[in-house]
């Protein structure tokens, strides 16, 4: 999905140019602290401020916190905090079905679940940590998130019952539908 | 897209009619008491829950006084309709607690701009209440200098405004289904709206932070309860057109549209225009969030799914006459909207005989890129059965496909990006009905 290097190099050049102009202007005005593209607006973010908001997790595992979880612990977390919306085994609903559905994507009734559809296991951490449970988002500890992920992956037949999920093991999990996605080919419908 | 994937027994058109009715209470709310006015001419008129009783002759009684924030006439009742995804009932009835979107009443609108109060909605965990004084935008990742901006600071940067459409990728999702319920154009196409958007260009802010080599994607994150996050490819198009918006139709963004700050990417599917924006993180690869992997991807018949299918392709629909309307023989102006995420609409054609013959419709100025464009065609209905259709062409030469052509390539399970030609059947009694033709 890359291939935007040219535009970014252009932006970089613009950036360097702007910086040069900005620097020259600073010297011209005897060192006044004009920053932020020459407008003097905004301020530098501190490391602490960035850490507090930098909650995303990428497929390489970047952003995963310390902590760990097991399938057994995950069963308890799921029963207490998730089952009311997703059903006791993650298949009953009423909200999104999370378990099963493998082999259904080409059928008349595709069932899109974590096991049948999600390409990256790391996405589970990013999403559950920020958005679940629906009625109390952001309330789970890292251990709870890791453990509920372990249980969901186990229920989908992706990890073994004794699996321990943490920042090292989660990015290594191979999802069944990892190669199920293609870059947008549109326009794909022939014109008359 | 759907959080609630529980199938409903009654199907899409279930409990449809009761929610058409605008409640009496709503009709009464906002009515100014004329009696109260007479007694309190020096104070700001208050709202009273009292029946609207217009005077016999409005020329013989003094009218209402100016007021701080206007409302429409109490006789105007056009309203959004709520929904909860494919197959779920439409309306505000018992299903209201499950609703996560609302449709714009396209059949009631004039021109191209959608009133902010009628702009369609799609939320992923409700509308947050945000104090603008405390709201911040953080830009970090592959930048030379990570920065934080307050709302006041963002409003001081050079401003840009642009009139453009915003369409949910799931607009018309029910039209993939094999049956054609008795829908209005609001039900079939109401997840698109047009506004004048005002803000600062993304490129202005990126110059401020200094983009590092290798930064080709940007994570945009909202401060709602879903922490909505999407990866944006930093293409030339995005770098030239993307805006960080604080204004909508001349005033601050509505809460449902991201107050106090949203990302706006003209022509791209609704959900990537992240609302309640709090963070932009530049990176070398897409972040593969839940929304761009398991949700807003388009499943094809071979089991593969289109990913980062961002552009909204050219689409048009006749808004009048349209579904569930009743017409009478004689003159009608066929009116509709056409739009394309790839640029300007160059042509809108109308057929009244199910696509056998086509007539060129008039395009109403302004004709703007990536914006609703109004088309119009005079028509005299002779009382015979008719099938009304519109198809548009955009500046890239792309022609809106028929439903048959679209389904032939994509099957019926992709949920998103349905843009086929819409058919309205006119029955002999003048009843207009959503059909597949």
Interface residues (C-beta under 8 A of the other chain):
Chain A: X1 X2 X3 X4 X5 X7 X8 X9 X10 X11 X12 X14 X15 X18 X19 X35 X36 X37 X39 X41 X42 X43 X44 X45 X49 X50 X53 X54 X55 X56 X58 X59 X93 X94 X95 X96 X97 X105 X106 X110 X112 X114 X117 X118 X119 X120 X122 X123 X126 X127 X130 X131 X134 X137 X138 X180 X181 X182 X183 X184 X185 X186 X187 X188 X189 X190 X191 X192
Chain B: X2 X3 X4 X5 X6 X124 X125 X138 X140 X144 X145 X146 X147 X148 X149 X153 X154 X156 X157 X203 X204 X205 X206 X207 X208 X209 X210 X211 X212 X213 X214 X215 X216 X217 X219 X221 X225 X226 X227 X229 X233 X234 X235 X236 X239 X278 X279 X281 X283 X284 X285 X286 X287 X288 X289 X290 X293 X294 X297 X299 X301 X302 X303 X304 X305 X306 X307 X308 X309 X310 X311 X313 X397 X398 X399 X401 X405 X406 X408 X409 X410 X413 X417
